[in-house]
């Protein structure tokens, strides 16, 4: 009996010790976001949805010349249509309402809603550039209407004007609706990342999401012209249709996220809707923050210097470099080489991105070598294809590799405000190089291409500083309850620049190239010749000035952060 009691006691002690040991040493994933694999899977869903939206955002950018030659869109019409993306967000304050919807209805509802709105707008945009629209009663209506918008015309901010092609007007309507959806998606994704990564690798997550999403820019640059010229017959609507299909996939990604986020809330017991309802006074607390305003203005300057430039970048390269048409029977003119080049681009992106997470030095440097070699091959193929769009396609590639480095640095070391200063300097350097150095190398086929590649890569890298340092700073400036509204306000302010500068670039191009415009109107040159003959010096200097303004504000932000202790220079993860 005593023997039995002793063994029972020993067993109880050992069992208790085992349980205690397991409790203290074995990690227990109580929720989905406690699992690194799951929360990064969620990030991939969100990133892929934004990847698709980025493709559509610039779907017409690499075929500006074709829009001029096949649809009669001059630079003013093209710029006005492109700027219309943000019109409703800015002048109807849709983004403010989107932020309120996000805070009231939660991330899940707003994500699915944004995906549906993007798809509707994109479908309208697609129909506007189809042959079916040409000669239709709808085209007649748009030709005869929306030529004068009371109030907006007097202020010079109308999204339409007398003489604007009907297809551009109707496309602008669709792009406005798409713009509401894509900007709503932007603030929703930012809020979703904060929800899943706060207190963890948030800067790394935000930077990685934006870097991966920006691969959409390269995808657009490579494939949009291919679809437009498929089979030797030019049809710009095929490019837009490609973007519409991808937005269907984006909506599916948001639906998958919906169910994963719902399960997370079920595990945590958190409600999507806040018990404390949104109040207008909450906006006052945001707007009264000096740090918030500095971050918001830096955001609008950065994005205005990049996104509007993307819409004209291919045409800028066409005008500043000499590209020789590749013979139709050449290997470099086939669609096969397009697919090969895209696969190589993915190799660059995956290898560069994965190198940041490799624990072994040999593996890390091996991946970097693979990425470097693949990048050289990609650039060589772009040169052999003699197309400006494939040259600009390198824009996001360096960013994909370094954004995780920057995000990880901000998470563990801080210095977010300092990174914004560095980014401003790079912006200035790149735009001035495009303005004054690249035109001087126009007749140098190899030298011009090399300078273009290097400058585009650096520009993409500079922009990677924004998601890695700026967006994770917002939760440090406002209460968590109204962070959705804070992001919405920043996006709204940002959208003012995204509406204004595509329009300004188009107008400045026409105003600073009067002889070209006159020759086109008088039939001296063809639309095809005119499309690749613009002098881009003035618009590029204008964008460089935005970088100068951002540089000044970056230094001011550093001073304010030091005086008020905003914590912008502090790490996100406290050791």
N, C-alpha and C positions, 0 to 999 in steps of 0.2 A: 504493500500500500504506500509506504513511504517512498519506495523506489519510483512508483507511478507518479506520485505528487511531484517529486524532484524533476522527473523528465517533462511533466506538464509545465512546470515552472520554467524550465530551460527553454521549452518550445515556445512558450508565451513571450519570454524575453527575446529570443531570436526573431520571432515574428514581428514583435514590436520594433526591434532594431532594424529589421529589413524594411518595414514600412517607413520608419523615420528616415532611413538612408535614401530610399527611393524618392521620398517627398523632398529631400534636400538637394538631391543630385540630378533627378530626372526631370527635364523640362516638360511641363504639362501645357499643351496648347488648348486653352479654354475657349478661344474664339478663332475664327478664320484668320483675322489679321495678326494673330500671334504666330502664325506660321509664315515664315519668310516666303516659302514657295507659293502659298495661296495669295498673299497680298501682292506679290510680283506678277502672278498670273492675272489678277484683277487689273494691275497697271497695264499689262499687255493688251487686254481688251479695250481699255480706254485709249491707249496709245494708237491702236490700230484704227479705231473709229476716227480719231483725229488725223491719222495718216490719210484716210480716205477723203476727209474734208479738206485737207491741204491740197490734195490733188485737184479737186474741183475748184478750189479758190483761185488757182493759177492755170486752169485748163486751157484758157485762150492766150495766155502770155507768150508761149513759144510760137504761136501762129498769128501774131499781130499783122504780119505782112500779108498773110492769106485773108484775114478779115478785111483788110483794105482792098485787096484785089478782087475778092469774090462777093463781098457784101457792102463795099463802099464806105467802110469805117475809116475815116481819117484819124489823126492822132487825138483830136478833140473829142470825137465820138467814142473812140476806144477808151480814152481816159475818163470820160463822163460815165460810161457804162461800168467800168471797173470801179470807179469811186462810189457808184450807187450801192455797192455791197453794204456799206455802213450807214446809208442815208436814214433809214427808219430807226436804227439804233441811236443815232445822234439827234435827229430833229423831231422824232416822235417819242423819244426817251424810252424806246423799247427795252434797252439793256437795264435801265433802272427797274422797270417792271419785272424783267427776267430775274434780277437779283432778289426782289421781293418774293417772286414765285419760288425761287430756290430756297429762301429762308423759311417760307410758309409750307411748301409742299415737299421739300426734301430733295435729295440728290437723285433718287431713283426716278421719280415722276418727271423731273426736269430733264434728265438725260434722254429718256425715251421721247419726250416732247420735242427736244432740240433735234433729234435724229429725224423725226417725222417732218418737221418744218424745213430742214435742209433738203430733204428729198422732194418735197412739193415745189420749193423754189427752183431747184435744179432742173426739174422736169419742164417747168415753164421756160427756163433759160434755154434748154435744149430745143424746144419747139420753135423758139424765136429764130434760131439759126438754121432750121431745116428748109429744104426746098418747098415743103408743103406750105410754109408760112408765106413764101414769096407769091405774090399775086392773089392772096386770099383776102376775104372781106375784113379780116382782122388787121392785115397789113394796111389796107385802105383807111381803116378807122384810126390806127396809130399815126399814119401820115397826116391825117386831118386834125388830130387832137393832141393834147398834151404839149402843144407848142408854146403855150404861155401859162404859167402857174402863178396866180396872184400872190403877191407877198414874197414868194421865193425868188421870182425873177428880179424884183426890185432889189433884193438883197444879194443877188448874184450867186445863189446857192441852189438853184433849181436843178433837179436831176435830168431834166429834158430841156431842149431848146429848139427854136425854129430851124428846120433843115436837118435835124438829126435823123438818120435813117430809121425807118420804122422797126426794123429788126433789132437795132441797138436799143430803142426805147423799150420794146417788149422784153428783150433780154435783161435790161436794167430792172424791170419790174420783178422778174424771176430772181435776179441777183440780190435785190433788196430783201426778198423773203428768205433766200438762202443765207444772207448775211445775218438776219435775225437768229436763225437756227445755229449757225456756226459760232457766233459770239456767245450765245446762250450755252452751247456745248463747251466753249472754252472756260467759262466761269464755273460750270458744273464739274468739269474734269478737275479743275484746280481744287474745288471744294472736296471732291471725292478723294483726291490724293491726300489732302490734309486729314480727312476722316480716317483713312486707312494707314497713314504713315506718321501721324503726329507723335513726337517723342522718339521716333525712329529715324530712318535715313530719308527724311522728307526732301531735302535739297537734291539728293541723289535721285530720288524718284521723280521729282518735277523736271529736273534736267534731262533725265533719261527719256521721260515721256515726250518732251519737246524734241529731243534729238531724233528719236525714232519716228515721231510724227513728221519731222521735216524731210524724211526720206521720200515723203509724198511729193516734195518739190522736184527732186531728181526724177522720180517716176513720171511725173507730169511732163518734164522737159524731154524725156526720152521717148515716151509713147504717144503724146498728143500729136506731134507732127506725123508720126507713123500712121495713126488712124485717119488723120486728115487726108493723107496722100495714098491710102491703101488702094492697090490695084492700078495705080497710075491715074486715078480719077480723084480730083480734089473735092472733098466734101467735109467741111468743117464740123458739121453736125455729128459725125461719127466720133470725133474727139470728145464732144460734150456728152454723148451717149455713154461712152466709156466711164466718164465721171459719175453719171447717174447710177449705173450699175454698182459702182463701188460704194455709193452712198446708201444703197439698199443693204449692202453688207455692213456698213457702219451702224445702221439702225438695228440690225441683228445683234451686233456687239453690245450695244446699249441695253438691249432686252436681256441678254445673258448677264450683264452687270446688274440689272434690276433684281434678278433672283438671287445672285450672290450677296448683294448688299442687304436684301431683305432677310436672308439667313443670318447675316452678321448681327443685325438689329435684334433678331429673335434670340441670339446667343447672349448678347450684352444686356438685353432688356431696355435698350434705348429706343425712344420713339423718334421717328423721322421728323415729325412736327414738334416744335418747341412749345412747352407749356406757356412760356412768356411770349405773347404774340408780338409780331413786328410792329413798331411804332415809327412814325415819321421822325420823331425826336432822335431815333437811332441814327438817322442820316446826319443830323446835326453833330453828334458825337464823332462821327467819322470825318466830316468836313472841317471840324475844329482842330484836327491834328495836323500840325505843321509837317511832321514826318510823312504822314499819308500823302500830302500834296506834293512833296518832293519826289516820293516814289512814283506817284501817278504821272507827274510831268516827265520824269525820266523815262517812264514806260512809253508815253506818247512820242517822245523824241526818238527813242530807239526804234520803235516799230514803224514810225513814219519814214525813217531813213532806210529801212529794209524792205518791208512788204510792198510799198509802191514801186520801189526800185526793181523788185522781182518781176513785176508786171511788164516792165520795159527792158529788163536786162538783156534778153535774147536779141531784141531789136537793136539795142545799143551796141552789142557785139557785132551784129550784122553791118552796122554803119561804121564801126571803127576798125574792123578787120576785113581782109579780103578772103572770101571763101570761094574756092573753085568747085563748080558742080561736078560731082562724081558721075562717071558714065553709068548709064542704067544697067549695063551688063556686067558691071564690076561687083565683086564680092562685097565691097563696102557699101553698096547701095541696096543690099538685100535686107529683108526683115529678119533673116537668120542672125546677122551680125548685131541687130538691135537686141535680140533676146540674149545673145552671148554677152554683150556689154552690160546688160542689166544684171545678169547673173554675177558677173565680175564685180559690179557695184555692190551687190548684196554680200559678196565675199569680203570686200573692203569693210563694209559696215559691221558685219557680224564679228569678224576677226578683231577689228579695232575696239568694238564695244566689249567683247568677251575678255580681251586682254586686261581690262580693269579689274576683273573679278578672279583672275588666276592667282592662286597662292604660291605656285612654284615659279621661280625666276625663269627657268628654261622655257616653260610653257608660255609665260607672259611675253618674253622677247621673241619667241618663235611666232606667236600670233601677230605681234607688231611687224615682224619681217614679212609675213604673209600679207598683211594689210597694206604695207608699203609697196611691195612688188605688184599686188593687184591694182593699187591706185595708179601706178605708173602705166600698167597695161591699159587700164580704163582710159587714162588721158591720151595715150597713143591712139587708141581706137577712135576717140572723139576727134582727134586731129585728122586721122585718115578718112573719117566720114565727112569732114569738111562741113559741119553743121554747127551753128552757134548754140542751138539748144542742147546738144550733147556736151559742149564746152561748159555751159553754165550748170549742167547737171551735177558737177562736182561740189556745188555750193554746200550741201549739208554733210559731206563725207567726213571732213576733219572734225566737225562739231560732234558727230556721233562718237568719235573716239575720245575726245577730250571733255565732253560734257559730264560723263560720270566722274572723271578726275576732279573737275571743278565742284560738282555737287558734293562729292565725298569730302573735299577740302572745306567747303562751307559748313557741312554738317559737323566736322570734328575740330576745325580751326577757326571758322568764322571769316571775317574780312569781306563781307558781302558788298559793302559800300566801296571798298577799294577796288574790287573787281569791276564795278560799274565804271569807275574812272578809266581803268585799262581798256575796257570795251569801247569807251568814247574815243580814245586815242586811235584805236584800230579802225573805227568807223571813218574818222577824218582821213586817215592815211589811204584807205581803200578807195573812197570816192574821189579824192584828188588824183590818185593814180589813174583811175578810169577816165578822168576829165582831161588830164594833161600829158600823161605818159603814154597811154595806150594809143591815142590817135597818131602820135609820132612814129609808132611802129607798124602803121597800117600796111606798108609795103614789105615789111619783114615778116614773111609767112610763119617762120618758126619762132622768132623772138616775140612777136605779138601774142601768139598763142600761149607761150610759156608765161609771160607776164600776166595774161588774162587768167590762166589757171591758178597761179600763185595768189593773185589778188582775190579771186573768188573764194579760194580755200580760206584765206585769212578773214575775209568778210563773214563767212559762215561761222568760223571759230569765234569771232567777236560777238556774234549774235547769241552764241551758246552761253555767254556770260549772263544773259538776261534771265532765262528760266532757272539757272542754277543759283543766282544770287538775289534777284529782284522778287520773284514770286514767293519764295519761302520767307521773305521779310514781312509780308503783309500780316500774317498771324501775330507778329510781334507788336503791331501797331493798333490793332482793333480787337474788341471782344469777340470771342469765338461764336457767340450767338448771332452776330451780324456780319460774319466774315463773307457770306455769300453776297450781301449788299455791298461790302467793301470792294470785292473783286469786280462786281458789276459796275460800280462807279469808276474804277480804274479802266475797265474795258470801254466804258462810255467815253471817257476822256481820250483814251487811245483811239477810239473810232473816229473822233473828230479829225485827227491827223490822217487816218486811213481813208476817210472820205475826201479830205481836202487835197492831199498831195498827188494821188493819181490824176485828179482833175487838173491840178496846177502843172504837173509835168507835161500833160497833153497840150495845154494852152501855151506853155512856155516854148515847147517844141515848135508849134506853129508860128508863134510870134517871133522867135529867134531864127527861123528859117523862111523868111518872107519870099525869097526868090524861088525856093523849092515849091512852096504852096502856090505861087503864081504860075510857075511852069506846069504844075499839075492841073490847075484849073484851065489853063490855055491849051492843054493837050501837047505841050512841048515834050513832056516825059510821060511815061506810062505809070499807073499806080504801083506796079511791081518795082519799077526803078525808084520811084519816090519813097517807097517803104523802107529802102535800105540806104538812103542818102541823107538822113538827118544829122545835124550837128548837136550832140548831146552835152556840150560843155556847160551851158547855163543850168540845166536841171541837175547835173551832177554837183556843181558848186553849191546849189541850193541845198542838196542833201548833206554835203559836207558841213554846211553851216548848222544843220541840226545836230551834227556830232559835236561841234564847238559848244553849242548851248547845253548839250548833255554833259560835256566835260565840266563846264562851270557849275552846273547843278550837282554833279557828283561830288565836287569838292565842298560845296555848301552842305550836302547831306552828311558828309563825314564830320563837319564841324557841329552840326545840329545833333548828330548821334552822340558825339563826345560830351556835349553840354547837357543834353537831356537824358542820357543813358537809355536810349531806345533799344540797345542790344543788337544793333544791326551788324556790328563787327564781332559779336560773340558767336560761338558755335551753337548749332541747333541741338546737338547731342551733348549733354552734360556728363562728363566722366565722374 
